[in-house]
Amino acid sequence: MKQTLTGGCLCGAVRFSVKDDFNAFYQCHCKQCQQLTGSAFASNILTTPENIEWLKGESDITAYEHPAREFSKSFCTVCGSSLPFVNKTRTALIVPAGSLNELPDLQPQANIFRSEEACWLVPGLGAKNYSGFPE
């Protein structure tokens, strides 16, 4: 039996649960994902569209679908955190890995669209590390 994972947004307005039954785990480096996340890549886990139970705050979710391209994003209207959404073709539920409270069994399988990788990613990996803010 698959474990149930929980997740939600930063402010707590939205909460959900999903079964740890994922098909793929990708780190997407495309320019669209950089713009949607404000970071070097998006970490998304794919599962079946029906593998979600909204526990709280479904009315606090807003979805954005690009009118001409195949990408979307759902987010909390209160804090802006990324949240799960069903893709435009209605074939997969996309769960932002950072929205989960527990680790899924599946680990990242691929870095996709590396040809569009942020020019500052690799230099940033070599920067000093701190456990909190730098002193």
C-alpha positions in Angstrom: 0.0 0.0 0.0 1.3 3.4 -1.0 2.0 6.0 1.7 0.0 9.2 1.8 2.0 12.4 1.6 0.7 15.8 2.7 1.5 19.2 1.3 0.3 22.8 1.0 1.3 26.4 0.7 3.6 28.5 2.9 0.9 30.4 4.7 -1.3 27.3 5.4 -4.3 28.5 3.5 -4.2 25.5 1.2 -3.6 21.9 2.2 -3.7 18.6 0.2 -2.8 14.9 0.3 -1.6 12.6 -2.4 -0.6 8.9 -2.5 3.1 8.3 -3.0 2.4 6.9 -6.4 4.4 9.0 -8.9 5.3 8.3 -12.5 8.1 10.8 -13.0 10.2 13.3 -11.2 11.8 16.0 -13.4 13.9 19.1 -12.7 13.0 21.3 -15.6 15.6 24.0 -16.6 13.5 25.6 -19.4 13.1 29.4 -19.5 9.4 29.2 -18.8 10.0 27.3 -15.5 12.7 29.8 -14.6 10.2 32.6 -15.0 7.4 30.7 -13.3 9.5 29.8 -10.2 12.0 32.7 -10.1 14.7 30.1 -9.7 17.1 28.0 -11.8 14.7 25.1 -12.4 11.3 23.7 -11.4 11.2 20.3 -9.5 7.9 18.6 -10.5 6.6 15.2 -9.7 3.9 13.7 -12.0 1.1 11.4 -11.1 -2.5 10.6 -12.2 -4.9 13.5 -12.3 -7.2 12.0 -9.7 -4.4 11.4 -7.1 -5.1 14.4 -4.9 -7.4 15.3 -2.1 -7.8 18.9 -1.3 -8.0 19.1 2.5 -8.3 22.9 2.9 -8.4 26.1 0.8 -9.2 24.9 -2.7 -11.0 28.2 -3.3 -7.7 30.0 -2.5 -6.0 28.5 -5.6 -5.5 30.5 -8.8 -4.4 28.8 -12.1 -2.4 30.3 -14.9 -2.4 28.7 -18.3 -0.3 30.2 -21.1 -2.7 30.9 -24.0 -0.4 29.6 -26.8 2.0 27.2 -25.1 1.8 24.0 -23.1 2.6 25.2 -19.6 0.6 26.1 -16.6 0.9 27.0 -12.9 -1.3 26.9 -9.9 -0.6 29.0 -6.8 -2.0 30.2 -3.5 -3.8 33.5 -3.8 -2.7 34.4 -0.3 1.1 33.7 -0.3 1.8 32.8 -4.0 3.2 29.3 -3.2 3.2 26.9 -6.1 0.6 24.1 -5.8 -0.4 21.0 -7.7 -2.3 21.3 -11.0 -3.6 19.1 -13.8 -1.8 19.8 -17.0 -3.5 21.3 -20.1 -3.9 17.9 -21.8 -5.6 16.6 -18.6 -3.2 13.6 -18.5 -1.2 14.3 -15.4 -1.3 16.0 -12.0 1.9 18.1 -11.6 3.0 18.3 -8.0 5.7 20.9 -7.2 8.2 18.9 -5.1 8.6 21.8 -2.7 4.9 21.8 -1.8 5.2 18.4 -0.1 5.8 18.0 3.6 7.4 14.5 3.3 9.9 13.0 0.9 8.4 10.8 -1.9 10.0 7.4 -2.6 10.8 8.6 -6.1 13.9 10.7 -6.5 14.6 13.1 -9.4 15.0 11.1 -12.6 16.1 13.7 -15.1 17.2 17.2 -15.6 15.3 18.4 -18.7 15.8 21.3 -21.0 19.4 21.7 -19.8 20.1 23.6 -23.0 18.2 26.5 -21.4 20.0 26.2 -18.0 20.3 29.5 -16.1 23.8 30.9 -16.7 24.3 31.5 -13.0 23.4 27.9 -11.8 26.8 26.2 -12.0 28.8 29.2 -10.6 26.2 29.4 -7.8 26.8 25.7 -6.9 30.4 26.6 -6.1 29.5 29.5 -3.8 30.1 29.4 0.0 27.5 27.4 2.0 25.9 28.6 5.2 23.3 26.9 7.4 21.4 30.2 7.6 22.0 33.8 6.5 25.7 34.7 6.0 27.3 36.5 8.9 
